[in-house]
Amino acid sequence: MKAVFWIFLGGGTGSVLRYLIGVFQKNLLTTNLPLGTFVSNMFACAVMAAWIRFQPSGFTQEPMKLLLLTGFCGGLSTFSTFSMETIALFRSGHLQWAIVNMLINLMVCLGLLLWGIKK
């Protein structure tokens, strides 16, 4: 039952941060590119990459793994929103922004995780 608590705590924190990043983007940035989702996904991947890279014992430290990786990163990152926003860009005729959105999300997030596993 302790595991559920750590996941709940991390997931709630990540979800609230994701919401605040979205509010920041809508209020301060005017662009067709959904930067709030990108920043959220990138930050979650950076946290995960740092965990992988700097944990001497790998993924074995519970409950921090549950709090940060499963909870926080799970609540913060959002593949479904990324997918929905990309489809919306395609449908609204912003083909170039849809492609840019896909490329930067995939390249940066995968790049961060590759950096994390490279020792």
C-alpha positions in Angstrom: 0.0 0.0 0.0 3.0 2.3 0.5 3.7 2.1 -3.2 0.3 3.5 -4.1 0.9 6.5 -1.8 4.2 7.3 -3.4 2.8 7.0 -6.9 -0.2 9.1 -5.9 2.0 11.8 -4.4 4.3 12.0 -7.4 1.5 11.7 -10.0 -0.5 14.6 -8.4 2.6 16.8 -8.3 3.4 16.0 -11.9 -0.1 16.6 -13.1 -0.4 20.0 -11.3 3.0 21.0 -12.8 1.7 19.9 -16.2 -1.4 22.1 -15.8 0.7 25.1 -14.7 3.0 24.8 -17.7 0.0 24.8 -19.9 -1.5 27.9 -18.3 1.9 29.6 -18.6 2.0 28.8 -22.3 -1.5 30.0 -23.0 -1.1 33.3 -21.1 2.4 34.2 -22.3 3.3 32.5 -25.5 1.6 32.9 -28.9 2.6 30.2 -31.2 1.0 27.4 -33.2 3.5 24.9 -31.7 2.2 23.3 -28.5 5.2 24.2 -26.4 3.6 23.4 -23.0 3.3 19.7 -23.9 6.8 19.7 -25.3 8.3 21.3 -22.2 6.3 18.8 -20.0 7.5 15.8 -22.0 11.1 17.1 -22.2 11.2 17.8 -18.4 9.8 14.3 -17.6 12.3 12.7 -19.9 15.2 14.7 -18.3 14.2 13.6 -14.8 14.1 10.0 -16.0 17.4 10.3 -17.8 19.1 11.9 -14.8 17.7 9.1 -12.6 19.1 6.4 -14.9 22.4 8.1 -15.3 23.2 9.1 -11.8 21.7 6.2 -9.7 24.6 4.0 -8.9 22.3 1.1 -8.2 20.1 1.6 -11.2 16.3 1.4 -10.8 16.3 -0.4 -7.4 15.7 2.5 -5.0 12.0 2.3 -3.9 10.1 4.5 -3.0 11.9 7.3 -4.8 11.6 5.4 -8.1 7.8 5.1 -7.6 7.6 8.8 -6.6 9.7 10.2 -9.4 9.5 7.9 -12.3 6.1 6.2 -12.1 4.3 9.1 -10.3 5.9 12.4 -11.2 7.0 11.6 -14.7 3.8 9.7 -15.4 1.7 12.7 -14.3 3.9 15.3 -16.0 4.4 13.7 -19.4 1.5 13.3 -21.8 1.7 11.3 -24.9 -2.0 11.5 -25.4 -2.0 15.3 -25.4 1.0 15.4 -27.7 -0.9 13.1 -30.1 -4.1 15.1 -29.9 -2.3 18.5 -30.5 -0.4 17.0 -33.5 -3.6 15.8 -35.1 -5.2 19.2 -34.4 -2.3 20.9 -36.2 -2.7 18.6 -39.2 -6.5 19.3 -39.3 -6.1 23.0 -39.1 -3.7 23.1 -42.1 -0.5 23.6 -40.1 1.3 20.7 -41.7 4.8 22.2 -41.0 4.0 22.8 -37.3 2.7 19.3 -36.9 5.9 17.8 -38.4 8.1 20.2 -36.3 6.1 19.2 -33.2 6.6 15.5 -33.8 10.3 15.8 -34.6 11.3 18.0 -31.6 9.3 15.9 -29.2 10.7 12.6 -30.4 14.3 13.8 -31.0 14.7 15.7 -27.7 12.9 13.2 -25.5 14.6 10.2 -27.0 17.9 12.0 -27.0 17.6 12.7 -23.3 16.9 9.1 -22.5 19.8 7.9 -24.7 22.0 10.3 -22.7 20.7 8.8 -19.5 21.6 5.2 -20.4 25.0 6.1 -21.9 27.6 5.7 -19.1 
